[in-house]
Amino acid sequence: MELRHRSRALVEGPARAGARAQLKGMGYDDDALGRPFVGVAHCWTETMPCNFTHRTLAAAVKNGVRENGGTPMELNTIAISDGITMGTPGMRTSLVSREVIADSIELVARGHCFDSLVGIAGCDKTLPGVVMAMARLDLPSVLLYSGSIRPGCWQGKDVTVQEVFEAVGAHSAGRITDDELNELEAAASPGVGACGGQFTANTMAMVFEVMGLSPLGSAMVPAEDDGKPGVAEQVGRLAMDVLAAGIRPRDVITRESIRNAMTAVAASGGSTNAVLHLLAVAAEMGVAIDLDDMDEISAKTPLICDLKPGGRFVATDLYAAGGVPLLVRRLLEGGLLDPDALTVTGQTLGEAARDAAETDGQEVVLPLDRPLKPTGGLAILRGNLAPDGSVVKLSGHERNYHRGPARVFDGEEAAMAAVLAGQIRAGDVVVIRAEGPAGGPGMREMLAVTGALMGAGLGSDVALLTDGRFSGATRGFMVGHVAPEAVRGGPIAAVRDGDTITIDVAARRMDVELPDEEITVRAAAWRPPENPHRTGVLAKYEAQVGSASTGATTNPALPPV
């Protein structure tokens, strides 16, 4: 098999002397130019802790590539921190960055004729963005997650950034002091790596490990663990093995492997964002998957991981307990995963998990016969408020039903101001609209609002629904991804203060108590607020983005939504 299946066109023959001359000027010699080119794409930035180790990891990956006969070529793309931009206009750029990451890696890989690809990702949108690029390119590819941060310690307890967002609400309600908030802020993020709970980054790292794009056991090695560079070097070597074996994303990203990944999300109490990203990856790969797959899987999958935001433990605890391989072994034993799905190592998922170890006495991953809940952490709701679907997170609370009056806000800022001013009452249904993929634009996450509600002590007494998104750190009775969104004519645009809304998880419905005719008239009459952010890249995104119910993708080559 010719391993230089693409790079030969870039550097071979007399006509390519100009290209070779420029590459030699950077230190590539004839031997290097005669080897397969392996792109090493990463998302290093100084704007967040999640991706701060990527240049170091890239160096280790490149060593592994060279040792196994390849020529690595490093490239850098963008990243936006959800946690740092949360609650600001900058949060509008987060989901948009997923598309830009995918586009930029695809462009460089196509332009420079890479034969194989390693993607290093560390935060919420870099993980799916890198994988979407891999799906489009269909080059032999391996994904490396740069790892989770270790937990902080405050008042004798492990804490993450989740506790900080909730403390903002507690502070506004007078439940903690200025000094306590400052102490927590200083303690919660004690190093580098992605946010520590089963928030979006760790959820997506688990997803792609179970899907088979990362070697089983690699993702949960913490960001600052001494063994992480060794994992990176092994991934570099693996990239050449994958190239030699001819294993491509189309072999790994299948309907079966995506459903395996959805099972892991359900069993671990993972982020609602996983639904959006898995739909997007499936669309890029041409795999038939929809919201109903997620609902069916979650309904039959027990919640067995005791992880934040709803549980007690963080990602470093999961790693110490046995990591993702332990979870996979549990789910395989219960017949909940397809064991024959191929992974990048050439093993099936069943073969890769055969020797999964379990630390004696661990309490992070529970037995299937003693789950936290008999069903998974997510459900899909429809009804007259979300005819195209919405996503509710069920882990971290016991509520499955809420009926109450609507408190309606056009945009996140107005809702946040009402929460901090103590204007939300027990029983309310907080409705935040004009925050969908096109409406934002950018489909902002609502952790600032949901965290403030929890911190203010309202988490067990109110519900919230939005056409925007939630952070993986969100907990409480919250429904997101409401589709169609308000600016695309969705019935969420018809809701007014005082309307009665019912959220019924058992019935899989979310409804406003209005006649259909009234909903139609009101939705048609509603006008979104003026938005100064509809310019440049956000205006392009608004014009191109599809519905959250199909992944909020912008690729015009995909089937229409």
Buried (B, 14 or more C-beta within 10 A) or exposed (E): EEBBBBBBEBBBEEEBEEBBEEBEEEEBEEEBBBBBBBBBBBBBBEEBBBBBBBEBBBBBBBBBBBEBBBBBBBBBBBBBBBBBBBBEBBBBBBBBBBBBBBBBBBEBBBEBBBBBBBBBBBBBBBBBBBBBBBBBBEBBBBBBBBBBBBBBEBEEEBBBBBBBBBBBBBBBBEEBEEEBBEBBBEBBBBEBBBBBBBBBBBBBBBBBBBBBBBBBBBBBBBBBBEEBBEBBBBBBBBBBBBBBBEBBBEBBBBBBBBBBBBBBBBBBBBBBBBBBBBBBBBBBBEBEBBBEBBBEBBBEBBBBBBBBBBBEBBBBBBBBBBBBBBBBBBBBEBEBBBBEBBBBBBBBBBBBBBEBEBBEEBEBBBEBEEBBBEBBBBBBBBBBBBBBBBBBBBBBBEBBEBBBBBBBBBBBBEBBEBBBEEEBEEEBBBBBBBBBBBBBBBBBBBBBBBBBBBBBEBBEBBBBBBBBBBBBBBBBBBBBBBBBBBBBBBBBBBBEEEBEBBBBBEBBBBBBEBEEEEBBEBBEEBEBEEBEBBEEBBEBBBEBBBBBBBBBBBBEEBEEB
